C-alpha cells in the first residue's frame, strides 16, 4: 500500500515544476466541467462520473473525509489501520466460513483485551498471568487464521486486470483507488461496495505489528523521521495535526479491533465520502450499478468536526537534535486552511522562495554551494484546518549549519522586504497552471482531484476555477501574505547538527 510518506519529505522532496506550455490541454480544460455528472444516492454517497473513451479502461477514487486528525487520544494511528484493513476483505471475500470466523475473531479480541487489562496494572502486573494470557491469545489467533483466504481481495482484482490497486492515509483523508478494464465496471461496484459496507478486520493484530515495524523503519530508525516527530510536536501545541499520522508507539500497542470498528462506524459513512469514476464507462449504467451495490452503505449523520484550534504562535520554537546524519533543517510557518482566500498567495510565495532553480533559496544557497537541496510545500500534514507551510534546507559538506540558517533567514527577509518581480510571479503562474492541468490528463489523476475538491475545496466545481485564482494573484498579494506568514514569531525550526555541537 502507498502510505503517506511525510518522513521522506526532508531529504527526498524535490519540488521542481515541469515547464509545460499552457496551450497543452488548456483549451479542453473549460470543457471538462461539462463532462462531470454528479449523482447522490439516498444514503448520501456522492458519485462524480466522467465518460472519457480514450482507452478501454476506467479509474476510480474514493476519498473518505477522515484521517489522523479525527483520532482521539489513545487510538493514534487507527485511521491508518483502517486503510490496511480495507484490503483484508469482507464477509464474503477472504474467508472460508464467515460465521465461524466471526466467533473466532471474538475470542481473539477477548484474549487481547485481557492482556491489555493485565498490562495496565503496570508494576503490579503478574508475569505468569501475562504469559498465560499471551499463550491464549496466540492460540485464538491460530484458530481464527484457519478461516482466512490470504490476500483474496487483491488477488481477485489482479486476476481481472486491475492496476494501481492502492491507498493512502493523510491527516484529513483516506483515499482508495485503482484502474480496471471497462468491461469490469460491475466487478468494481461489487468489490468496492463489499469492502466498504461489510468489512472484516481480519489479521488485525498481525497487521498492527506490520504498522509498528513501519513506524520503526520510517521514523525511529532515521534521523529525518525522528526530527519530524519532534518538529510536529513543537509546531502544533494544541491541534491534532501535531500528532502525526502513523500513530504513537504506545497507542499502536494498545488500541483494539473494537476501537477500529468504532472509528469506522463513525467516519466511514456514506455522507462522509465521495467516489469519482473516470474513463471508458457508460454513465447511466454506472449510476444504476451505484444504486444496486452501494445503496446498502450506512446512512448515518456526518461525524463531528475537530473543535480544537491551534492558537496563534507568539514566539519562535526551536528543536535541535544531535546526529551524525547530514545536517539539515526544516522551518514551519503557520498558515490558514486551504479554503482560505489567502491560500493561493501563500502557495505562490512559498514556491518562489523555495522551489526550483529559479527560487530565491536556490539562487542564494544552492548556487553559492552553501546547500545541496532546498524545497517547500504548504499543508503537507493537512488542509482542512489551519495548517503549516514548511521549507527545508540540506547543508553542503563543510557548511556550518548555523551559518546556513542565518543565510536562510536573510533570504526569507528579502521576500518580505523586496518586491517579488513580475518575472517571478509570471514564472510561478505558468508552472502552477501547467501542474494543475497535468493532474487532470490521466483518468486516475482526474478522479483524485474531483474527490479532493469535493471534500476539501468547497465542491468539485472549484476544480475548474482554480486557474482563475492563480491568474488573479498580484505582487501585492504575495507581499502581504509574506509579511504576515514568514515572521520570526510564527516559525518553528527543527535542525540536525553534528554530535557535540549542541550547546
DRENMAR-811499 format. One record per atom (N, C-alpha, C): residue in three letters; x, y, z. Coordinates in steps of 0.05 Angstrom, whole numbers, plus 5000, padded with zeros to 4 digits. Each point is the difference from the previous one (the first is absolute). Layout:
REM residues N
ALAXYZ ...
REM end
This chain:
REM residues 503
UNK501649765000 UNK498450245000 UNK501750255000 UNK498950214989 UNK501550255000 UNK499250155025 UNK502050065016 UNK499450145025 UNK500850294997 UNK499150165018 UNK500550294999 UNK502850055009 UNK501950044982 UNK502849995006 UNK501250275007 UNK499150115021 UNK501050265009 UNK502949975009 UNK500749785013 UNK502749975010 UNK502150034979 UNK499449934975 UNK501950024978 UNK500150284989 UNK498450185010 UNK499750274988 UNK502650155002 UNK501449995023 UNK502250185005 UNK502349954980 UNK500749754995 UNK502249954983 UNK499249924972 UNK497549924996 UNK499249914974 UNK498350194984 UNK499150225012 UNK498250194987 UNK501650164979 UNK499149994976 UNK501250164978 UNK497750124984 UNK499150235009 UNK497750124988 UNK500850174976 UNK501049874980 UNK500850144975 UNK497749984981 UNK498850234994 UNK497750004982 UNK500949964971 UNK498549834986 UNK500749964972 UNK498750234983 UNK501550114982 UNK499150224984 UNK498549894976 UNK497350015000 UNK498449914978 UNK498350234990 UNK500050054974 UNK498450234990 UNK497149975007 UNK498850225006 UNK497250005008 UNK498149904978 UNK500950034975 UNK498249914979 UNK499549705000 UNK501749855013 UNK499749715000 UNK497849915019 UNK497550004990 UNK497849925016 UNK498350225011 UNK500950254998 UNK498550225011 UNK497450044986 UNK499949954973 UNK497550044986 UNK497949805009 UNK500849755007 UNK498149805009 UNK499250045029 UNK501650155015 UNK499550035029 UNK497350115006 UNK499150204985 UNK497450135006 UNK497749814993 UNK500649814983 UNK497849824992 UNK499749765019 UNK502149955017 UNK499949775017 UNK497750025020 UNK499550245010 UNK497850035020 UNK497449904989 UNK499550054975 UNK497449914988 UNK499849704998 UNK502349865001 UNK499949714998 UNK499549865026 UNK500150145022 UNK499749885026 UNK497049985007 UNK499249755007 UNK497349955008 UNK500049935029 UNK498450155015 UNK499849965029 UNK497549845007 UNK500349805016 UNK497849835008 UNK500349935029 UNK498050055017 UNK500149945028 UNK497849805007 UNK500949785013 UNK498149795009 UNK498350105024 UNK497849875005 UNK498450085023 UNK501549995027 UNK502049835002 UNK501549985025 UNK502150235002 UNK500250174980 UNK501850225001 UNK502749964986 UNK500649774990 UNK502549954986 UNK499950144973 UNK502050164995 UNK500150164975 UNK501949874980 UNK499049984975 UNK501649914978 UNK500550224980 UNK502450024990 UNK500750194979 UNK501049834977 UNK498750014977 UNK500449824978 UNK500850164975 UNK502149904987 UNK500950134975 UNK500549784979 UNK498750034978 UNK500349804978 UNK502150104981 UNK502349864999 UNK502150074981 UNK501049744987 UNK499549974975 UNK500449744987 UNK502649984985 UNK502150135010 UNK502650004986 UNK501349725000 UNK499549845021 UNK501049735002 UNK498049835015 UNK499949744995 UNK498049825012 UNK500549945030 UNK500550205015 UNK500549975029 UNK498650235015 UNK499749975026 UNK499050225016 UNK501550005026 UNK500050225014 UNK501350035026 UNK497950105020 UNK500349925024 UNK498250115021 UNK501850105023 UNK498850185016 UNK501350105024 UNK497750055021 UNK500449895023 UNK498250065022 UNK501550145022 UNK499150245007 UNK501250155021 UNK498250005024 UNK500949885022 UNK498650005025 UNK500950245016 UNK498250175009 UNK500650255014 UNK500749935029 UNK502149855004 UNK500949915027 UNK502949934999 UNK501450095020 UNK502949945001 UNK501050025029 UNK502550035003 UNK501250005026 UNK499050235018 UNK499250224987 UNK499050235016 UNK497549935016 UNK498649794992 UNK497549925013 UNK500449805023 UNK502449925005 UNK500549815021 UNK500050125027 UNK499049865020 UNK500150085027 UNK502649905013 UNK500750125023 UNK502349905015 UNK499649715007 UNK502149854996 UNK499949715006 UNK499749824976 UNK499150124977 UNK499749844976 UNK501550124976 UNK502250145006 UNK501550124978 UNK501049794981 UNK499550034974 UNK500749814979 UNK497749834991 UNK497650035012 UNK497849834994 UNK498950054971 UNK500250264991 UNK499150064973 UNK501749864980 UNK502649995004 UNK501949864983 UNK499449705001 UNK499349895023 UNK499449725002 UNK497549944984 UNK498150184998 UNK497649954984 UNK500649984971 UNK502050154991 UNK500949974972 UNK501149724996 UNK501649905018 UNK501149724998 UNK497749805000 UNK498150045018 UNK497849805003 UNK498349994975 UNK499850214985 UNK498350004976 UNK501049804979 UNK502449915002 UNK501149804981 UNK499849725011 UNK498749965023 UNK499849745012 UNK497549854992 UNK498350134984 UNK497649864991 UNK497550075015 UNK498049834997 UNK497350065010 UNK498849745011 UNK497450005004 UNK498749765010 UNK499849794979 UNK500550074975 UNK499949804978 UNK502749964986 UNK501850195003 UNK502649984987 UNK502149985022 UNK501649794998 UNK502249965019 UNK499449805022 UNK497849864998 UNK499349815021 UNK498949744988 UNK500349785015 UNK498849754992 UNK497349965014 UNK499650145022 UNK497549975015 UNK499850235019 UNK498650214992 UNK500050245016 UNK498749965027 UNK497949845001 UNK498649965026 UNK501949895021 UNK501649804992 UNK501949895018 UNK502350195006 UNK500850154979 UNK502250195004 UNK499250225019 UNK497650094998 UNK499150225018 UNK500149915029 UNK499349765006 UNK500349905027 UNK502949985009 UNK501749914981 UNK502949985007 UNK501250285004 UNK499150194984 UNK501050275004 UNK499250115027 UNK497649945009 UNK499150095026 UNK501849895022 UNK500849764997 UNK501749885021 UNK502850134999 UNK501050074976 UNK502550144998 UNK499850275014 UNK497950144995 UNK499750275012 UNK499849985031 UNK498649815010 UNK499749975029 UNK502849935012 UNK501549834986 UNK502649935010 UNK501950245000 UNK500050164979 UNK501850234999 UNK499250205021 UNK497550055004 UNK499250205019 UNK500649915029 UNK500049745004 UNK500849905026 UNK503050055005 UNK501649984979 UNK502950075003 UNK500350305007 UNK498450174986 UNK500250285005 UNK499350075029 UNK497949875010 UNK499250055027 UNK502249935020 UNK501349784995 UNK502249925018 UNK502450204998 UNK500650074975 UNK502350194996 UNK499550275013 UNK497550085001 UNK499350265011 UNK500450015031 UNK500549785012 UNK500650005028 UNK502950095006 UNK501550044978 UNK502750115003 UNK501849815015 UNK501350115021 UNK501949845016 UNK498649785015 UNK497450025002 UNK498549795015 UNK499049774981 UNK500650034974 UNK499349784982 UNK501449755007 UNK498749784998 UNK501149745007 UNK501249874974 UNK502649945001 UNK501349894976 UNK498949734992 UNK499449835020 UNK498949744993 UNK497250024987 UNK498450185011 UNK497450054988 UNK500250104971 UNK501950194996 UNK500550114974 UNK500849784980 UNK501849835009 UNK501049784983 UNK497749824992 UNK498249945019 UNK497749834994 UNK498150134980 UNK499450265005 UNK498250144983 UNK501150034971 UNK502650044998 UNK501250034974 UNK500049734985 UNK500249785014 UNK499849744987 UNK497249954991 UNK498050085016 UNK497249974992 UNK499450184975 UNK501250235000 UNK499750184977 UNK501149884974 UNK502449885002 UNK501249884976 UNK498349764991 UNK499049855018 UNK498349784992 UNK497450094987 UNK498850225010 UNK497650104988 UNK500550114972 UNK502350134997 UNK500850104973 UNK500349774981 UNK501349795008 UNK500449774983 UNK497349884991 UNK498149995018 UNK497449894993 UNK498650184980 UNK500250275004 UNK498750184981 UNK501449994973 UNK502649964999 UNK501450004975 UNK499149764982 UNK499049805012 UNK499249764985 UNK497750064981 UNK498650225005 UNK497750074982 UNK500850194978 UNK502550105000 UNK500850214982 UNK500949894973 UNK499250144978 UNK501149964973 UNK501850244996 UNK502649975003 UNK501950225000 UNK499950174974 UNK499850265004 UNK500350204977 UNK498049954978 UNK497749895006 UNK498049934979 UNK499050254986 UNK499650225015 UNK498950244988 UNK501950104978 UNK502550035006 UNK501950094980 UNK500449804977 UNK500049745006 UNK500349804980 UNK497850014979 UNK497550035009 UNK497850024981 UNK500350234981 UNK500750235011 UNK500450244983 UNK502349964981 UNK502249895010 UNK502349964982 UNK499349814977 UNK498649795006 UNK499249804979 UNK498250124980 UNK498550215007 UNK498150134982 UNK501250244986 UNK502650045003 UNK501450214985 UNK500250275014 UNK499650015026 UNK500250255014 UNK502950095002 UNK500450264999 UNK502750125003 UNK499850235020 UNK502350045014 UNK500250225019 UNK498249975024 UNK499549755008 UNK498349965024 UNK501550105024 UNK498950225012 UNK501550145021 UNK498350175017 UNK501250135020 UNK498650175018 UNK502150165016 UNK499150225012 UNK501850155018 UNK498350155021 UNK501350055022 UNK498750145023 UNK501450265004 UNK498550215005 UNK501050265007 UNK498850105026 UNK500550245006 UNK498950125025 UNK497050034998 UNK499050074976 UNK497150064996 UNK498649794984 UNK501349824987 UNK498749834980 UNK501349734999 UNK498449814990 UNK501049734993 UNK499049954972 UNK501849934981 UNK499349994972 UNK500649724989 UNK498149904984 UNK500249734988 UNK499750044970 UNK501649844984 UNK499850034972 UNK501349774985 UNK499149954975 UNK501349824981 UNK498650034974 UNK501049864980 UNK498850014973 UNK499349724991 UNK498049974982 UNK499149754990 UNK499250024971 UNK500049784985 UNK498950014973 UNK497050075001 UNK499150134979 UNK497350115000 UNK497849795004 UNK500549764991 UNK498049795002 UNK499849885028 UNK501650115019 UNK500049905027 UNK498750215019 UNK498450174989 UNK498850215017 UNK498149885021 UNK498649794994 UNK498249885021 UNK501749865021 UNK502249874992 UNK501749885019 UNK501150215020 UNK500850234989 UNK500950225018 UNK497850085020 UNK497650044990 UNK497850085018 UNK499549795022 UNK500149744992 UNK499649795019 UNK502349995021 UNK502550014990 UNK502249975019 UNK500450245018 UNK499650244988 UNK500550245016 UNK497850045021 UNK497549964992 UNK497850045019 UNK500249795022 UNK500949754992 UNK500149795020 UNK502050065022 UNK502450104993 UNK501950065022 UNK499350255015 UNK498550194988 UNK499250245014 UNK497649955018 UNK498349814992 UNK497549965015 UNK500349775020 UNK501449794993 UNK500249765017 UNK502949925005 UNK501650195010 UNK502849935004 UNK500449805024 UNK502149854998 UNK500849825022 UNK502950075006 UNK500550075025 UNK502750085007 UNK501749765008 UNK500249824982 UNK501549755005 UNK503050065002 UNK501449845015 UNK502950045004 UNK500750275012 UNK498250115016 UNK500350275010 UNK502650035016 UNK500549825018 UNK502450035018 UNK502649934985 UNK499849824981 UNK502449944984 UNK500750254983 UNK498050124988 UNK500550234984 UNK500950245017 UNK499150015024 UNK500950215018 UNK503049975005 UNK501049765001 UNK502949965003 UNK501550114975 UNK498749964977 UNK501250114975 UNK500250305002 UNK497950135010 UNK500050295002 UNK502050095020 UNK500349865022 UNK502050075020 UNK502849994988 UNK500549804984 UNK502649984986 UNK500350224980 UNK497950074987 UNK500150234981 UNK500850255015 UNK498850055022 UNK500750235016 UNK503050005008 UNK500949775009 UNK502849985008 UNK501950064976 UNK499349894977 UNK501750044976 UNK500050284990 UNK497650135000 UNK499750264988 UNK500750235018 UNK499749955026 UNK500350225019 UNK502249955020 UNK499749795016 UNK501949965022 UNK502849924990 UNK500249884976 UNK502649914990 UNK501450214982 UNK498750224995 UNK501250204983 UNK500250275014 UNK502150154995 UNK500350265012 UNK497750194991 UNK499350004975 UNK497950174990 UNK497349935012 UNK499549745004 UNK497549925013 UNK499850095029 UNK502249965014 UNK500050095029 UNK499750305002 UNK501350154982 UNK499750295000 UNK497150084993 UNK498849854982 UNK497250064992 UNK498149995024 UNK500349785016 UNK498349985024 UNK500450245018 UNK502550075005 UNK500550235018 UNK499050264988 UNK500350034974 UNK499150244986 UNK497050045002 UNK498549794995 UNK497150015001 UNK499050075028 UNK501249875020 UNK499250065028 UNK500650285008 UNK502150114989 UNK500750285007 UNK498350204984 UNK499449934975 UNK498550194983 UNK497150035008 UNK498849785009 UNK497250015008 UNK499749945030 UNK499150205015 UNK499749965029 UNK497449875007 UNK497950074987 UNK497349905007 UNK498749834978 UNK500350074975 UNK498549874979 UNK501149724994 UNK498349804994 UNK500949734995 UNK501749964975 UNK500350214984 UNK502049974978 UNK502849945011 UNK500550085025 UNK502649955012 UNK500549715008 UNK497949834998 UNK500349735009 UNK501249814979 UNK500250104975 UNK501049824979 UNK497849824990 UNK500749824982 UNK498049834986 UNK500249715007 UNK502449905003 UNK500349715004 UNK499449915028 UNK499950185020 UNK499349935027 UNK502549995018 UNK499550025026 UNK502149995019 UNK500649705007 UNK502549945009 UNK500649725007 UNK498149895021 UNK499350155020 UNK498249895021 UNK497249964990 UNK499050184984 UNK497349974990 UNK499849754981 UNK502149974983 UNK500049774982 UNK499949735015 UNK501150005024 UNK500149765016 UNK497549965018 UNK498250204999 UNK497849985019 UNK497250024988 UNK499750124976 UNK497350014989 UNK499249724990 UNK497449974998 UNK498949734995 UNK498450004974 UNK499349764992 UNK498249974976 UNK497450145005 UNK499049995025 UNK497450135006 UNK500350314997 UNK502450105007 UNK500550294996 UNK499950064970 UNK501049824984 UNK499950044971 UNK497250004989 UNK498449815010 UNK497249994991 UNK498550265008 UNK500550105024 UNK498650245009 UNK500850244982 UNK502650024994 UNK501050214982 UNK498749984973 UNK500049764989 UNK498949974973 UNK497050055000 UNK498549915020 UNK497250045000 UNK499350305002 UNK501850155012 UNK499550295003 UNK500750154974 UNK502249934987 UNK501150164978 UNK499549884973 UNK499949744997 UNK499649884974 UNK497049974995 UNK498750234998 UNK497150014994 UNK499750134973 UNK497849944987 UNK499650084972 UNK500350304996 UNK498950155019 UNK500050304997 UNK502850125005 UNK501949845008 UNK502650105007 UNK502149914979 UNK499149934976 UNK501949924980 UNK498950064972 UNK501850024981 UNK499450054973 UNK501549814982 UNK498649894980 UNK501349824981 UNK499850124972 UNK502350004986 UNK500150094972 UNK500749774982 UNK498749974977 UNK500649804980 UNK500450144974 UNK502449974989 UNK500850144975 UNK501149814980 UNK499150014975 UNK501149834979 UNK497949904981 UNK500549774989 UNK498249884980 UNK497749865013 UNK498250155011 UNK497649895014 UNK497550134989 UNK497849865002 UNK497450104994 UNK498950125025 UNK499450264999 UNK499250145025 UNK497349895010 UNK498149954983 UNK497449895009 UNK500349735013 UNK501649834987 UNK500549745012 UNK501450025027 UNK501950185002 UNK501550035025 UNK498250105022 UNK498150184994 UNK498150105020 UNK498249775009 UNK499249834982 UNK498449765008 UNK501549825018 UNK502649954993 UNK501649825017 UNK500650135027 UNK500350265001 UNK500450145025 UNK497749955019 UNK497650034990 UNK497649965017 UNK499749715008 UNK500649824982 UNK499749715005 UNK502049905022 UNK502550094998 UNK502049895018 UNK500750185024 UNK499950264997 UNK500850185021 UNK497750105017 UNK497549934993 UNK497750105014 UNK499849905029 UNK501449785006 UNK499849885027 UNK502050135019 UNK501750184991 UNK501950125018 UNK498550165022 UNK501150015024 UNK498550125022 UNK499350294994 UNK497550075006 UNK499050284997 UNK500050125029 UNK502350105007 UNK500350125027 UNK500750294997 UNK499750165022 UNK500750294998 UNK503050034996 UNK500750244990 UNK502850064997 UNK501350005028 UNK502549905001 UNK501450005026 UNK500850285008 UNK500650045025 UNK500750275010 UNK502650104989 UNK500250264996 UNK502650124992 UNK501750045025 UNK502550064996 UNK501950055022 UNK499650295010 UNK499350035025 UNK499550275011 UNK502650135010 UNK502049845007 UNK502550115010 UNK501350174979 UNK500850245007 UNK501450184982 UNK502850065010 UNK501850024981 UNK502850075007 UNK500150305006 UNK500950085024 UNK500250285006 UNK502250144984 UNK499850264996 UNK502250144986 UNK502649955014 UNK502149964984 UNK502749965011 UNK501150275008 UNK501050025024 UNK500950265011 UNK503050025002 UNK501449784995 UNK502950005003 UNK501249784983 UNK502550054991 UNK501449804984 UNK500449745017 UNK499849774987 UNK500449755013 UNK502349864986 UNK501749865016 UNK502449884988 UNK500449725011 UNK500849824982 UNK500749735006 UNK502749954989 UNK502049935018 UNK502749944991 UNK500649715007 UNK500649844980 UNK500549725005 UNK502849934990 UNK501649885018 UNK502749914992 UNK499849734986 UNK501449994977 UNK500049744986 UNK502350014979 UNK501149774994 UNK502149994980 UNK499050024971 UNK497450024997 UNK498950024973 UNK500850274987 UNK499650024974 UNK500650254986 UNK498450235013 UNK501350225008 UNK498550225012 UNK497950124981 UNK497750055011 UNK498050144985 UNK498050125020 UNK498350184990 UNK498050115018 UNK497450034984 UNK497850015015 UNK497450054989 UNK498750225016 UNK498650184986 UNK498750235014 UNK497149994992 UNK498350025020 UNK497150004996 UNK498850275008 UNK497950084985 UNK498650255004 UNK497049945000 UNK498650085021 UNK497149965001 UNK498650174978 UNK498149874987 UNK498450134978 UNK497149915003 UNK498250154987 UNK497249935001 UNK499449734985 UNK497549915003 UNK499249764987 UNK499850044970 UNK499849784985 UNK500250014971 UNK497850164987 UNK497650015012 UNK497850154988 UNK500250305005 UNK502050095016 UNK500350285005 UNK500750164975 UNK498950244996 UNK500750154976 UNK502950064996 UNK501650005022 UNK502850064997 UNK501749764993 UNK498949765000 UNK501549764997 UNK501550004973 UNK498850074977 UNK501550004975 UNK502450195001 UNK499850235013 UNK502250185002 UNK502249895017 UNK499349855021 UNK502049885017 UNK501549784985 UNK498549844985 UNK501349804983 UNK502050134981 UNK499150214987 UNK501850144981 UNK502550115013 UNK499750135023 UNK502350115014 UNK501949785008 UNK499049785010 UNK501749785009 UNK501549884976 UNK498649984978 UNK501349894976 UNK502250184990 UNK499550264998 UNK502150194991 UNK502350005019 UNK499549965026 UNK502149995020 UNK501749754997 UNK498849764995 UNK501549765006 UNK500049794977 UNK498450024979 UNK499849784982 UNK501250064972 UNK501749824991 UNK501150034973 UNK502550164999 UNK501349994977 UNK502550144996 UNK499850305000 UNK497650104994 UNK499650295000 UNK499250115027 UNK499649825020 UNK499250105026 UNK502250165014 UNK499250175018 UNK502050175014 UNK501949835017 UNK499049805013 UNK501849835016 UNK502049854983 UNK499149914977 UNK501849854983 UNK502250194990 UNK499350244992 UNK502050194991 UNK502050085021 UNK499050045025 UNK501750115021 UNK501449785016 UNK498949765001 UNK501249805017 UNK501249774983 UNK498649904981 UNK501049774985 UNK502150094980 UNK499550214985 UNK501950094980 UNK502650105013 UNK499850095025 UNK502350095014 UNK501349795017 UNK499149744995 UNK501249775012 UNK499749985031 UNK498150155011 UNK499549985028 UNK498149765006 UNK498349934981 UNK498149795003 UNK499949834975 UNK499249755003 UNK499849824977 UNK497149974991 UNK498150075017 UNK497249964993 UNK498250185017 UNK498050124987 UNK498050165014 UNK497349924989 UNK497950055015 UNK497349954990 UNK498050105019 UNK497550024992 UNK497950095017 UNK497349904991 UNK498249985019 UNK497349914994 UNK498150115021 UNK497550054992 UNK498050115018 UNK497949795007 UNK499649955025 UNK497949825009 UNK500649704996 UNK502449905004 UNK500549724995 UNK498749825021 UNK499350115024 UNK498849835021 UNK497050035001 UNK498850174984 UNK497250035001 UNK499150264988 UNK497550014991 UNK499150244986 UNK497350105010 UNK498649845016 UNK497350085009 UNK500150225021 UNK502050005017 UNK500250195021 UNK502550174996 UNK500450205017 UNK502450164999 UNK502449825000 UNK501850034980 UNK502149814996 UNK502750135000 UNK501949904985 UNK502750105002 UNK501449984973 UNK501650214994 UNK501849994977 UNK502749935010 UNK501449834986 UNK502749925008 UNK502050054978 UNK502450065008 UNK502350034982 UNK502349845012 UNK501449844984 UNK502349855010 UNK502550084984 UNK502249985014 UNK502650074988 UNK502049785010 UNK501449884980 UNK502049805006 UNK502850124996 UNK501749995020 UNK502550144999 UNK502049854982 UNK501750164987 UNK502349894985 UNK502149905020 UNK501749824990 UNK502149905017 UNK501850235008 UNK500650025026 UNK501850215010 UNK498650265007 UNK497450024994 UNK498650255006 UNK499049995029 UNK500550205015 UNK499150025028 UNK497050044999 UNK498549825014 UNK497150004998 UNK498850265012 UNK501350125019 UNK499050245012 UNK500450244982 UNK502350004986 UNK500450224980 UNK498149964977 UNK499449764992 UNK498149954979 UNK497250105008 UNK499349955025 UNK497350095009 UNK499950314999 UNK502250135008 UNK500050295000 UNK499750104971 UNK501349874981 UNK499750074972 UNK497249964991 UNK498849785009 UNK497249944992 UNK498150225009 UNK500350085025 UNK498250215011 UNK500450264985 UNK502450054990 UNK500550244984 UNK498449994974 UNK499949774987 UNK498549974976 UNK497050035005 UNK499149895022 UNK497150025007 UNK499350305005 UNK501850145013 UNK499550295005 UNK499850154974 UNK501549924980 UNK499950144975 UNK497349964986 UNK498749775005 UNK497449954989 UNK497950195011 UNK500450085025 UNK498250195012 UNK500650294995 UNK502650064995 UNK500850284997 UNK500450094971 UNK500749814983 UNK500450064972 UNK497749894983 UNK499050174983 UNK497749924985 UNK500649774982 UNK498249814999 UNK500249784981 UNK499850114972 UNK501649924982 UNK500150114974 UNK497749894982 UNK499350154980 UNK497949894981 UNK500949744988 UNK502749974995 UNK500949754988 UNK499749765019 UNK500550055026 UNK499649795019 UNK497149915002 UNK498250205000 UNK497249935002 UNK499049864975 UNK500750104977 UNK499149874975 UNK501149724997 UNK502549965009 UNK501249745000 UNK498549805017 UNK499250105024 UNK498449835018 UNK497349934987 UNK498750204989 UNK497449954988 UNK500149794978 UNK502150024983 UNK500249804979 UNK500449725011 UNK501749985020 UNK500649735012 UNK497549895014 UNK498750175015 UNK497649915015 UNK497749924982 UNK499650164979 UNK497849934981 UNK500649744986 UNK502649974991 UNK500749754986 UNK499749765018 UNK500850035025 UNK499849785019 UNK497049935005 UNK498350205002 UNK497249955005 UNK498849854976 UNK500650084976 UNK499049864977 UNK501149724997 UNK502549965008 UNK501249744998 UNK498649805017 UNK499050085023 UNK498649825018 UNK497449904988 UNK498950144981 UNK497449924989 UNK500349844974 UNK502349964990 UNK500349864974 UNK499449715003 UNK501049875020 UNK499549715004 UNK497449965015 UNK498749784995 UNK497449945013 UNK500349985030 UNK502249885009 UNK500449975029 UNK500550275014 UNK501650174987 UNK500450265011 UNK497550175001 UNK498549994979 UNK497550154998 UNK498149915022 UNK499749735004 UNK498249905021 UNK500950095027 UNK502649995005 UNK501150095026 UNK499350295005 UNK500550174980 UNK499550285004 UNK497150075004 UNK498249864986 UNK497150045004 UNK499249945029 UNK500949785011 UNK499249945027 UNK501350185020 UNK502550084995 UNK501450185018 UNK498650275001 UNK499350114978 UNK498750274999 UNK497249985012 UNK498749784996 UNK497349975011 UNK500149995031 UNK502049875011 UNK500149975029 UNK501450235014 UNK501950134986 UNK501750195015 UNK500350284988 UNK499050034975 UNK500350274988 UNK497450134993 UNK497949925015 UNK497550144997 UNK498249894978 UNK500749774988 UNK498449884979 UNK501649954975 UNK499349804985 UNK501649924977 UNK500050214978 UNK498050174999 UNK500150214979 UNK502350205003 UNK500950025025 UNK502350195004 UNK502649894987 UNK500049754993 UNK502349894985 UNK500350154974 UNK497850114989 UNK500150134974 UNK500150305002 UNK500250105024 UNK500550295004 UNK502850055012 UNK501449795005 UNK502650035013 UNK502050164983 UNK499949964974 UNK501850154983 UNK499450305002 UNK497550075004 UNK499350285003 UNK501250125025 UNK500149845022 UNK501150105025 UNK503050034997 UNK501349844984 UNK502950034996 UNK500550254983 UNK498550034979 UNK500450234982 UNK499550265014 UNK498250005020 UNK499250255013 UNK502150105020 UNK502049835006 UNK502050085020 UNK501650244991 UNK500650185019 UNK501650244995 UNK502450005018 UNK502050174992 UNK502450035017 UNK499250105028 UNK498150185001 UNK499150105026 UNK498849775017 UNK498649814988 UNK498949785015 UNK502249845013 UNK502149944985 UNK502249845010 UNK501650145021 UNK500450264997 UNK501450165020 UNK498450015026 UNK497450034998 UNK498350025023 UNK500149745017 UNK499749774987 UNK500049755015 UNK502849945010 UNK502150074985 UNK502749955009 UNK500650155025 UNK499250255001 UNK500550165024 UNK498649885025 UNK497849874996 UNK498549895022 UNK501049725008 UNK500749844980 UNK500749725005 UNK502949965007 UNK501850114985 UNK502949935003 UNK501350195021 UNK499049975024 UNK501050175022 UNK501449825021 UNK501750135016 UNK501549855020 UNK498149865021 UNK498050155009 UNK498349895021 UNK498149784989 UNK499849984974 UNK498249804988 UNK501549764990 UNK502549975006 UNK501549784989 UNK500949805021 UNK500149754991 UNK501149785016 UNK502449894984 UNK502349995012 UNK502449904987 UNK500849735013 UNK500449804983 UNK501049745010 UNK502549944984 UNK502149935015 UNK502749994987 UNK501649765010 UNK501349874981 UNK502049795007 UNK502750134999 UNK501549975022 UNK502850105002 UNK501849775006 UNK502650024993 UNK501949795006 UNK500149965031 UNK500749765008 UNK500249945029 UNK502050195014 UNK499450075024 UNK501850165018 UNK500050294992 UNK498350084981 UNK499950294993 UNK497750145013 UNK498149865011 UNK497850135013 UNK501050125026 UNK499150245006 UNK500850145025 UNK498649885023 
REM end
